[in-house]
């Protein structure tokens, strides 16, 4: 049998595996060790095959020592692991029937083996699980911390190491999926061993797809359930609706937009109101603070699903950002993007973006989002924003000696 031993690290991580490899060689197996270049002569001297893994563990130690911040330490380690991952895949793909892996590169070896259909067995020189009996190797303080201390510190150490490798594994598995498909498509059925590998790859692929689609179906059902109370028109508000119009809890939304209307306030609007509460303009500052107080009251009165109810029975919902969501730099674009996403989720139910900002309405229409403004009768007076006042502004542009155009001209 062709056996590949994968190990990464210092001499102490490689030398013990040469003894294991020699014993396997003595009983008739063909043994190859994949390790970093500084240990090629050590492996060759034991009569074992050698495959190179990229990277120098001693240089990694020096780079981590020179790092000026935790971010630099993480970057150096991630770069080392990315290169190591490519090397492990190349070593496994070069031909073997079985992989024996040390603990350090175990997750990389497992991913490579799964992609190519090669069994992988962990052969660890040290415990790979947190225990109460003794501290794990690699802990900053090697002294015995007592049963609970050993267990807690060991779990913390494994969690930090796992979080760092998760990013590398995500990128690696994305690349390996293509390799798996290539083997399934191109493998021949004449060789029974190759047929077994192909069947194993197919089972792995089907299991992963089943898990993916099951999770996706669950997520979709949960998402749809979040919006099943949007029975009528969903009215998405902009910041200017709250600042330039009367209190939103005094507007008869159902009368204006029909039964089942749901008023939606994106969280970015709440944040923008909060910012304007500290505006240099007293009028804006006072208005924003009043609106913010109203929004706070609505949030305090909201149910488990985030809905609160106005006096006329209209539902109001503050639409929070999804975890990990990155907002667009421009708040208006962010509001329109959230309205577009919500409209897609609600179809065939209707949605409209309500904003007085003509630029925002134009951009919304470009995104395929219906947009309009609230009727002027709900405007706060003496802001210069009503239709007659705006018409006067327009007439003033003509100057005193230029007649206004005739109606309909």
JORA-V234450 format. One record per residue. N is the residue number from 0. RES is the residue in one letter. OMEGA is omega in radians with two decimals (* if undefined). NEAR is the number of other ideal C-beta (glycine too) atoms within 8 Angstrom. D_CENTER is the distance of its C-alpha to the mean C-alpha in Angstrom with 2 decimals. Layout:
BEGIN
n->N res->RES omega->OMEGA near->NEAR d_center->D_CENTER
n->N res->RES omega->OMEGA near->NEAR d_center->D_CENTER
END
This chain:
BEGIN
n->0 res->X omega->3.06 near->6 d_center->42.19
n->1 res->X omega->-3.10 near->10 d_center->39.92
n->2 res->X omega->3.08 near->15 d_center->37.82
n->3 res->X omega->3.06 near->14 d_center->35.14
n->4 res->X omega->-3.13 near->16 d_center->34.40
n->5 res->X omega->3.10 near->16 d_center->31.17
n->6 res->X omega->-3.13 near->14 d_center->31.21
n->7 res->X omega->3.13 near->13 d_center->29.75
n->8 res->X omega->-3.08 near->10 d_center->30.92
n->9 res->X omega->3.14 near->7 d_center->34.37
n->10 res->X omega->3.13 near->8 d_center->37.79
n->11 res->X omega->3.08 near->7 d_center->37.56
n->12 res->X omega->-3.06 near->13 d_center->34.56
n->13 res->X omega->-3.00 near->16 d_center->36.54
n->14 res->X omega->-3.13 near->9 d_center->40.20
n->15 res->X omega->-3.11 near->9 d_center->40.06
n->16 res->X omega->3.04 near->14 d_center->38.55
n->17 res->X omega->3.06 near->13 d_center->41.48
n->18 res->X omega->3.08 near->9 d_center->43.74
n->19 res->X omega->-3.14 near->11 d_center->41.76
n->20 res->X omega->3.14 near->15 d_center->41.74
n->21 res->X omega->3.12 near->12 d_center->45.49
n->22 res->X omega->3.11 near->8 d_center->46.29
n->23 res->X omega->3.09 near->10 d_center->44.33
n->24 res->X omega->-3.10 near->12 d_center->46.17
n->25 res->X omega->-3.14 near->6 d_center->49.49
n->26 res->X omega->2.95 near->6 d_center->49.02
n->27 res->X omega->3.13 near->4 d_center->48.44
n->28 res->X omega->3.03 near->9 d_center->44.72
n->29 res->X omega->-2.96 near->8 d_center->43.41
n->30 res->X omega->3.07 near->12 d_center->41.05
n->31 res->X omega->3.11 near->14 d_center->38.73
n->32 res->X omega->3.04 near->16 d_center->36.70
n->33 res->X omega->-3.10 near->14 d_center->33.55
n->34 res->X omega->-3.13 near->12 d_center->33.41
n->35 res->X omega->-3.07 near->13 d_center->33.19
n->36 res->X omega->-3.13 near->7 d_center->36.15
n->37 res->X omega->-3.05 near->7 d_center->38.07
n->38 res->X omega->3.14 near->10 d_center->38.86
n->39 res->X omega->-3.11 near->10 d_center->40.08
n->40 res->X omega->3.10 near->6 d_center->43.71
n->41 res->X omega->-3.14 near->11 d_center->43.20
n->42 res->X omega->-3.13 near->15 d_center->41.88
n->43 res->X omega->-3.12 near->9 d_center->44.56
n->44 res->X omega->3.11 near->6 d_center->47.24
n->45 res->X omega->3.11 near->10 d_center->46.56
n->46 res->X omega->-3.11 near->6 d_center->47.13
n->47 res->X omega->3.03 near->13 d_center->43.54
n->48 res->X omega->-3.09 near->8 d_center->41.54
n->49 res->X omega->2.99 near->11 d_center->38.92
n->50 res->X omega->-3.00 near->11 d_center->35.61
n->51 res->X omega->2.97 near->11 d_center->33.90
n->52 res->X omega->-3.09 near->15 d_center->30.41
n->53 res->X omega->3.08 near->8 d_center->29.25
n->54 res->X omega->3.11 near->12 d_center->28.98
n->55 res->X omega->-3.09 near->8 d_center->31.35
n->56 res->X omega->3.13 near->10 d_center->30.48
n->57 res->X omega->3.08 near->8 d_center->33.12
n->58 res->X omega->3.08 near->8 d_center->31.67
n->59 res->X omega->3.12 near->12 d_center->28.25
n->60 res->X omega->3.13 near->8 d_center->30.16
n->61 res->X omega->-3.14 near->8 d_center->31.89
n->62 res->X omega->3.11 near->9 d_center->28.76
n->63 res->X omega->3.13 near->10 d_center->27.17
n->64 res->X omega->-3.12 near->6 d_center->30.52
n->65 res->X omega->-3.03 near->6 d_center->30.72
n->66 res->X omega->-3.09 near->10 d_center->27.23
n->67 res->X omega->-3.10 near->4 d_center->27.61
n->68 res->X omega->3.06 near->6 d_center->24.35
n->69 res->X omega->-3.14 near->6 d_center->21.68
n->70 res->X omega->3.12 near->6 d_center->19.33
n->71 res->X omega->3.08 near->9 d_center->22.04
n->72 res->X omega->-3.12 near->10 d_center->22.42
n->73 res->X omega->-3.13 near->9 d_center->18.78
n->74 res->X omega->3.14 near->8 d_center->19.00
n->75 res->X omega->-3.14 near->12 d_center->22.29
n->76 res->X omega->-3.14 near->11 d_center->21.17
n->77 res->X omega->3.11 near->11 d_center->18.08
n->78 res->X omega->3.12 near->8 d_center->20.47
n->79 res->X omega->-3.10 near->10 d_center->22.99
n->80 res->X omega->3.10 near->12 d_center->20.74
n->81 res->X omega->3.11 near->10 d_center->19.54
n->82 res->X omega->3.12 near->10 d_center->23.25
n->83 res->X omega->3.14 near->14 d_center->24.22
n->84 res->X omega->3.11 near->14 d_center->21.89
n->85 res->X omega->3.13 near->9 d_center->23.61
n->86 res->X omega->3.12 near->13 d_center->26.93
n->87 res->X omega->3.13 near->15 d_center->26.45
n->88 res->X omega->-3.14 near->15 d_center->25.61
n->89 res->X omega->-3.13 near->9 d_center->28.67
n->90 res->X omega->-3.14 near->14 d_center->30.86
n->91 res->X omega->-3.09 near->15 d_center->30.04
n->92 res->X omega->-3.09 near->9 d_center->30.42
n->93 res->X omega->3.06 near->7 d_center->33.78
n->94 res->X omega->3.07 near->4 d_center->35.40
n->95 res->X omega->3.10 near->11 d_center->35.61
n->96 res->X omega->-3.09 near->6 d_center->36.25
n->97 res->X omega->3.08 near->12 d_center->34.61
n->98 res->X omega->2.96 near->16 d_center->32.17
n->99 res->X omega->-3.04 near->13 d_center->32.86
n->100 res->X omega->2.98 near->15 d_center->30.11
n->101 res->X omega->-3.07 near->15 d_center->30.23
n->102 res->X omega->-3.07 near->9 d_center->27.65
n->103 res->X omega->-3.14 near->8 d_center->25.94
n->104 res->X omega->-3.00 near->13 d_center->24.83
n->105 res->X omega->-3.10 near->12 d_center->24.75
n->106 res->X omega->3.10 near->8 d_center->21.12
n->107 res->X omega->3.12 near->17 d_center->21.55
n->108 res->X omega->-3.14 near->14 d_center->24.92
n->109 res->X omega->3.13 near->10 d_center->23.69
n->110 res->X omega->3.13 near->13 d_center->21.04
n->111 res->X omega->3.13 near->17 d_center->23.80
n->112 res->X omega->3.12 near->13 d_center->26.32
n->113 res->X omega->-3.10 near->11 d_center->24.30
n->114 res->X omega->-3.04 near->13 d_center->23.71
n->115 res->X omega->3.12 near->13 d_center->27.41
n->116 res->X omega->-3.14 near->12 d_center->28.92
n->117 res->X omega->3.10 near->12 d_center->30.44
n->118 res->X omega->-3.10 near->6 d_center->30.85
n->119 res->X omega->3.13 near->13 d_center->29.53
n->120 res->X omega->3.08 near->8 d_center->31.22
n->121 res->X omega->3.08 near->9 d_center->30.20
n->122 res->X omega->-2.96 near->10 d_center->33.24
n->123 res->X omega->3.11 near->9 d_center->32.42
n->124 res->X omega->-3.12 near->7 d_center->34.90
n->125 res->X omega->-3.14 near->7 d_center->33.54
n->126 res->X omega->-3.13 near->8 d_center->31.95
n->127 res->X omega->-3.12 near->7 d_center->28.28
n->128 res->X omega->3.10 near->6 d_center->27.91
n->129 res->X omega->3.11 near->11 d_center->28.52
n->130 res->X omega->3.07 near->10 d_center->32.06
n->131 res->X omega->-3.01 near->6 d_center->34.40
n->132 res->X omega->-3.07 near->5 d_center->37.25
n->133 res->X omega->3.13 near->7 d_center->36.15
n->134 res->X omega->3.09 near->12 d_center->33.38
n->135 res->X omega->3.01 near->14 d_center->31.04
n->136 res->X omega->3.14 near->7 d_center->31.89
n->137 res->X omega->3.09 near->4 d_center->29.88
n->138 res->X omega->-3.10 near->10 d_center->29.74
n->139 res->X omega->3.12 near->2 d_center->30.74
n->140 res->X omega->-3.06 near->7 d_center->33.74
n->141 res->X omega->-3.12 near->5 d_center->35.41
n->142 res->X omega->3.09 near->5 d_center->37.86
n->143 res->X omega->-3.11 near->6 d_center->37.90
n->144 res->X omega->-3.05 near->10 d_center->36.15
n->145 res->X omega->-3.04 near->6 d_center->37.65
n->146 res->X omega->-3.08 near->7 d_center->36.19
n->147 res->X omega->3.12 near->8 d_center->33.50
n->148 res->X omega->3.10 near->8 d_center->32.68
n->149 res->X omega->-3.09 near->17 d_center->32.41
n->150 res->X omega->-3.12 near->11 d_center->30.08
n->151 res->X omega->-3.13 near->10 d_center->27.75
n->152 res->X omega->3.11 near->14 d_center->27.76
n->153 res->X omega->3.12 near->14 d_center->27.19
n->154 res->X omega->3.12 near->9 d_center->24.14
n->155 res->X omega->3.13 near->8 d_center->22.70
n->156 res->X omega->-3.14 near->12 d_center->23.53
n->157 res->X omega->3.13 near->11 d_center->21.92
n->158 res->X omega->3.12 near->8 d_center->18.67
n->159 res->X omega->3.13 near->8 d_center->18.51
n->160 res->X omega->-3.13 near->8 d_center->19.40
n->161 res->X omega->3.14 near->8 d_center->16.97
n->162 res->X omega->-3.14 near->8 d_center->13.92
n->163 res->X omega->-3.11 near->12 d_center->15.21
n->164 res->X omega->-3.12 near->11 d_center->15.87
n->165 res->X omega->3.14 near->8 d_center->12.61
n->166 res->X omega->-3.14 near->9 d_center->11.14
n->167 res->X omega->-3.12 near->13 d_center->14.52
n->168 res->X omega->3.12 near->12 d_center->14.71
n->169 res->X omega->3.12 near->8 d_center->11.61
n->170 res->X omega->-3.12 near->10 d_center->13.32
n->171 res->X omega->-3.10 near->13 d_center->16.66
n->172 res->X omega->3.09 near->10 d_center->16.19
n->173 res->X omega->3.12 near->7 d_center->15.10
n->174 res->X omega->-3.04 near->9 d_center->18.38
n->175 res->X omega->-3.14 near->13 d_center->20.41
n->176 res->X omega->3.09 near->9 d_center->19.89
n->177 res->X omega->3.10 near->7 d_center->22.19
n->178 res->X omega->3.14 near->12 d_center->24.68
n->179 res->X omega->3.12 near->15 d_center->24.84
n->180 res->X omega->-3.14 near->9 d_center->25.59
n->181 res->X omega->3.14 near->8 d_center->28.15
n->182 res->X omega->-3.13 near->13 d_center->29.96
n->183 res->X omega->-3.07 near->11 d_center->30.10
n->184 res->X omega->-2.99 near->6 d_center->31.54
n->185 res->X omega->-3.08 near->5 d_center->33.95
n->186 res->X omega->3.09 near->10 d_center->35.22
n->187 res->X omega->-3.10 near->5 d_center->38.83
n->188 res->X omega->-3.07 near->7 d_center->40.22
n->189 res->X omega->-3.10 near->4 d_center->43.49
n->190 res->X omega->-3.12 near->7 d_center->42.32
n->191 res->X omega->-3.13 near->5 d_center->41.76
n->192 res->X omega->3.11 near->6 d_center->39.41
n->193 res->X omega->3.10 near->11 d_center->37.26
n->194 res->X omega->3.11 near->10 d_center->37.34
n->195 res->X omega->3.11 near->8 d_center->36.11
n->196 res->X omega->-3.13 near->13 d_center->33.20
n->197 res->X omega->3.12 near->13 d_center->32.33
n->198 res->X omega->3.11 near->8 d_center->32.51
n->199 res->X omega->3.10 near->9 d_center->30.29
n->200 res->X omega->3.11 near->14 d_center->27.65
n->201 res->X omega->3.12 near->9 d_center->27.99
n->202 res->X omega->3.12 near->8 d_center->27.62
n->203 res->X omega->-3.12 near->11 d_center->24.45
n->204 res->X omega->3.14 near->11 d_center->22.98
n->205 res->X omega->3.10 near->8 d_center->24.16
n->206 res->X omega->3.14 near->8 d_center->22.81
n->207 res->X omega->3.12 near->8 d_center->19.29
n->208 res->X omega->3.11 near->8 d_center->19.60
n->209 res->X omega->3.12 near->8 d_center->21.13
n->210 res->X omega->-3.12 near->8 d_center->18.36
n->211 res->X omega->-3.07 near->8 d_center->15.71
n->212 res->X omega->3.05 near->8 d_center->17.89
n->213 res->X omega->3.11 near->8 d_center->18.88
n->214 res->X omega->3.13 near->8 d_center->15.39
n->215 res->X omega->3.12 near->8 d_center->14.73
n->216 res->X omega->3.12 near->8 d_center->18.15
n->217 res->X omega->-3.14 near->8 d_center->17.58
n->218 res->X omega->-3.14 near->8 d_center->14.42
n->219 res->X omega->3.12 near->8 d_center->16.51
n->220 res->X omega->3.11 near->8 d_center->19.48
n->221 res->X omega->3.14 near->8 d_center->17.77
n->222 res->X omega->3.12 near->9 d_center->16.51
n->223 res->X omega->3.14 near->9 d_center->20.03
n->224 res->X omega->3.13 near->7 d_center->21.65
n->225 res->X omega->-3.03 near->7 d_center->20.09
n->226 res->X omega->-3.09 near->10 d_center->22.09
n->227 res->X omega->3.09 near->6 d_center->25.27
n->228 res->X omega->3.04 near->8 d_center->27.23
n->229 res->X omega->-3.02 near->9 d_center->26.93
n->230 res->X omega->-3.13 near->6 d_center->30.33
n->231 res->X omega->-3.13 near->12 d_center->31.74
n->232 res->X omega->3.04 near->12 d_center->30.67
n->233 res->X omega->-3.08 near->15 d_center->27.50
n->234 res->X omega->-3.13 near->13 d_center->28.42
n->235 res->X omega->-3.07 near->16 d_center->25.65
n->236 res->X omega->3.03 near->13 d_center->27.19
n->237 res->X omega->-3.11 near->14 d_center->26.95
n->238 res->X omega->-3.08 near->12 d_center->27.87
n->239 res->X omega->3.06 near->9 d_center->31.40
n->240 res->X omega->-3.09 near->13 d_center->32.10
n->241 res->X omega->-3.07 near->12 d_center->31.96
n->242 res->X omega->-3.00 near->12 d_center->33.89
n->243 res->X omega->3.13 near->9 d_center->36.66
n->244 res->X omega->3.14 near->11 d_center->37.42
n->245 res->X omega->-3.11 near->8 d_center->38.97
n->246 res->X omega->-3.08 near->6 d_center->37.02
n->247 res->X omega->-3.14 near->13 d_center->34.56
n->248 res->X omega->3.06 near->8 d_center->36.11
n->249 res->X omega->3.13 near->5 d_center->39.47
n->250 res->X omega->3.14 near->11 d_center->38.49
n->251 res->X omega->-3.02 near->6 d_center->39.49
n->252 res->X omega->-3.11 near->12 d_center->36.27
n->253 res->X omega->3.09 near->12 d_center->37.56
n->254 res->X omega->-3.12 near->6 d_center->40.78
n->255 res->X omega->-2.97 near->8 d_center->39.08
n->256 res->X omega->3.02 near->10 d_center->36.35
n->257 res->X omega->3.14 near->7 d_center->37.63
n->258 res->X omega->3.10 near->5 d_center->37.21
n->259 res->X omega->3.14 near->8 d_center->33.80
n->260 res->X omega->3.05 near->15 d_center->32.31
n->261 res->X omega->3.09 near->16 d_center->29.04
n->262 res->X omega->-3.08 near->13 d_center->28.34
n->263 res->X omega->3.11 near->13 d_center->24.68
n->264 res->X omega->3.10 near->14 d_center->23.80
n->265 res->X omega->-3.11 near->13 d_center->20.31
n->266 res->X omega->3.12 near->10 d_center->19.18
n->267 res->X omega->3.08 near->12 d_center->19.48
n->268 res->X omega->3.10 near->13 d_center->23.14
n->269 res->X omega->3.14 near->12 d_center->23.63
n->270 res->X omega->3.14 near->8 d_center->22.31
n->271 res->X omega->3.07 near->10 d_center->24.63
n->272 res->X omega->3.11 near->15 d_center->27.52
n->273 res->X omega->3.12 near->9 d_center->26.95
n->274 res->X omega->-3.12 near->8 d_center->27.21
n->275 res->X omega->3.08 near->13 d_center->30.33
n->276 res->X omega->3.10 near->10 d_center->31.89
n->277 res->X omega->-3.13 near->5 d_center->32.68
n->278 res->X omega->3.09 near->9 d_center->34.00
n->279 res->X omega->3.12 near->3 d_center->37.22
n->280 res->X omega->-3.04 near->6 d_center->38.83
n->281 res->X omega->-3.10 near->5 d_center->40.39
n->282 res->X omega->3.12 near->6 d_center->40.35
n->283 res->X omega->-3.11 near->10 d_center->36.62
n->284 res->X omega->-3.13 near->13 d_center->35.97
n->285 res->X omega->3.14 near->8 d_center->38.09
n->286 res->X omega->-3.12 near->10 d_center->36.67
n->287 res->X omega->-3.14 near->14 d_center->33.03
n->288 res->X omega->3.06 near->9 d_center->33.90
n->289 res->X omega->3.12 near->8 d_center->35.64
n->290 res->X omega->-3.12 near->11 d_center->32.75
n->291 res->X omega->3.10 near->12 d_center->30.33
n->292 res->X omega->3.11 near->8 d_center->32.76
n->293 res->X omega->3.13 near->11 d_center->32.84
n->294 res->X omega->3.11 near->13 d_center->29.05
n->295 res->X omega->3.09 near->8 d_center->29.07
n->296 res->X omega->3.13 near->8 d_center->31.81
n->297 res->X omega->3.12 near->12 d_center->29.90
n->298 res->X omega->3.14 near->9 d_center->26.83
n->299 res->X omega->-3.12 near->6 d_center->29.23
n->300 res->X omega->-3.07 near->7 d_center->30.83
n->301 res->X omega->3.12 near->11 d_center->27.73
n->302 res->X omega->-3.07 near->6 d_center->27.43
n->303 res->X omega->-3.13 near->3 d_center->24.74
n->304 res->X omega->3.08 near->7 d_center->22.99
n->305 res->X omega->3.14 near->8 d_center->23.14
n->306 res->X omega->2.93 near->11 d_center->26.28
n->307 res->X omega->-3.01 near->11 d_center->29.48
n->308 res->X omega->3.09 near->8 d_center->32.76
n->309 res->X omega->-3.05 near->12 d_center->35.13
n->310 res->X omega->-3.12 near->4 d_center->38.90
n->311 res->X omega->3.11 near->8 d_center->39.26
n->312 res->X omega->3.12 near->7 d_center->36.74
n->313 res->X omega->3.07 near->11 d_center->33.90
n->314 res->X omega->3.07 near->12 d_center->30.43
n->315 res->X omega->-3.13 near->14 d_center->28.20
n->316 res->X omega->2.97 near->12 d_center->24.45
n->317 res->X omega->-3.06 near->13 d_center->22.17
n->318 res->X omega->-3.09 near->10 d_center->18.94
n->319 res->X omega->3.09 near->6 d_center->16.16
n->320 res->X omega->3.04 near->7 d_center->12.75
n->321 res->X omega->3.10 near->5 d_center->9.85
n->322 res->X omega->3.14 near->4 d_center->7.78
n->323 res->X omega->-3.11 near->4 d_center->5.55
n->324 res->X omega->3.08 near->6 d_center->7.75
n->325 res->X omega->-3.11 near->3 d_center->9.62
n->326 res->X omega->3.03 near->7 d_center->13.22
n->327 res->X omega->-3.09 near->7 d_center->15.77
n->328 res->X omega->-3.12 near->4 d_center->18.51
n->329 res->X omega->-3.07 near->6 d_center->21.19
n->330 res->X omega->3.12 near->9 d_center->21.28
n->331 res->X omega->3.10 near->11 d_center->23.33
n->332 res->X omega->3.13 near->10 d_center->20.94
n->333 res->X omega->3.12 near->12 d_center->18.07
n->334 res->X omega->-3.13 near->17 d_center->20.45
n->335 res->X omega->3.13 near->14 d_center->21.45
n->336 res->X omega->3.12 near->10 d_center->17.97
n->337 res->X omega->3.08 near->12 d_center->17.26
n->338 res->X omega->3.13 near->16 d_center->20.73
n->339 res->X omega->3.13 near->12 d_center->20.19
n->340 res->X omega->3.13 near->8 d_center->17.11
n->341 res->X omega->3.12 near->14 d_center->19.15
n->342 res->X omega->3.11 near->12 d_center->22.18
n->343 res->X omega->-3.13 near->7 d_center->20.58
n->344 res->X omega->-3.02 near->9 d_center->19.54
n->345 res->X omega->-3.05 near->11 d_center->23.07
n->346 res->X omega->0.21 near->6 d_center->25.18
n->347 res->X omega->3.07 near->3 d_center->28.11
n->348 res->X omega->-2.98 near->10 d_center->28.37
n->349 res->X omega->3.10 near->9 d_center->28.93
n->350 res->X omega->3.05 near->14 d_center->27.18
n->351 res->X omega->3.02 near->13 d_center->28.60
n->352 res->X omega->-3.14 near->16 d_center->27.43
n->353 res->X omega->-3.14 near->12 d_center->30.24
n->354 res->X omega->3.08 near->14 d_center->30.77
n->355 res->X omega->-3.09 near->10 d_center->33.89
n->356 res->X omega->-3.09 near->9 d_center->32.24
n->357 res->X omega->3.09 near->6 d_center->33.69
n->358 res->X omega->3.11 near->7 d_center->31.22
n->359 res->X omega->3.12 near->14 d_center->28.28
n->360 res->X omega->3.13 near->13 d_center->30.21
n->361 res->X omega->3.13 near->8 d_center->30.83
n->362 res->X omega->3.12 near->11 d_center->27.20
n->363 res->X omega->3.12 near->15 d_center->26.25
n->364 res->X omega->3.09 near->10 d_center->28.94
n->365 res->X omega->3.09 near->6 d_center->27.60
n->366 res->X omega->-3.10 near->10 d_center->24.25
n->367 res->X omega->3.14 near->6 d_center->26.37
n->368 res->X omega->3.07 near->13 d_center->26.05
n->369 res->X omega->-3.09 near->9 d_center->29.50
n->370 res->X omega->3.08 near->11 d_center->30.46
n->371 res->X omega->3.11 near->7 d_center->33.55
n->372 res->X omega->3.06 near->7 d_center->34.89
n->373 res->X omega->3.08 near->10 d_center->36.39
n->374 res->X omega->-3.10 near->6 d_center->40.19
n->375 res->X omega->-3.08 near->8 d_center->42.10
n->376 res->X omega->3.11 near->4 d_center->44.00
n->377 res->X omega->3.10 near->8 d_center->41.10
n->378 res->X omega->2.96 near->12 d_center->40.96
n->379 res->X omega->-3.04 near->7 d_center->42.09
n->380 res->X omega->3.03 near->5 d_center->45.49
n->381 res->X omega->3.03 near->4 d_center->46.66
n->382 res->X omega->-3.08 near->9 d_center->43.41
n->383 res->X omega->-3.05 near->7 d_center->44.86
n->384 res->X omega->-3.13 near->9 d_center->42.26
n->385 res->X omega->-3.11 near->10 d_center->44.42
n->386 res->X omega->3.10 near->6 d_center->45.73
n->387 res->X omega->3.14 near->6 d_center->49.26
n->388 res->X omega->3.11 near->10 d_center->48.06
n->389 res->X omega->3.10 near->10 d_center->45.79
n->390 res->X omega->3.10 near->8 d_center->48.76
n->391 res->X omega->3.07 near->8 d_center->50.93
n->392 res->X omega->3.14 near->9 d_center->48.49
n->393 res->X omega->3.13 near->8 d_center->48.70
n->394 res->X omega->-3.13 near->8 d_center->52.48
n->395 res->X omega->-3.14 near->6 d_center->52.67
n->396 res->X omega->-3.08 near->6 d_center->51.07
n->397 res->X omega->-3.12 near->8 d_center->54.12
n->398 res->X omega->-3.02 near->5 d_center->56.51
n->399 res->X omega->-3.05 near->3 d_center->59.87
n->400 res->X omega->-3.11 near->3 d_center->61.87
n->401 res->X omega->-3.14 near->6 d_center->59.52
n->402 res->X omega->3.09 near->4 d_center->59.77
n->403 res->X omega->3.12 near->6 d_center->56.63
n->404 res->X omega->3.13 near->5 d_center->55.98
n->405 res->X omega->3.14 near->5 d_center->57.49
n->406 res->X omega->3.11 near->4 d_center->55.34
n->407 res->X omega->-3.12 near->3 d_center->53.67
n->408 res->X omega->* near->4 d_center->54.44
END
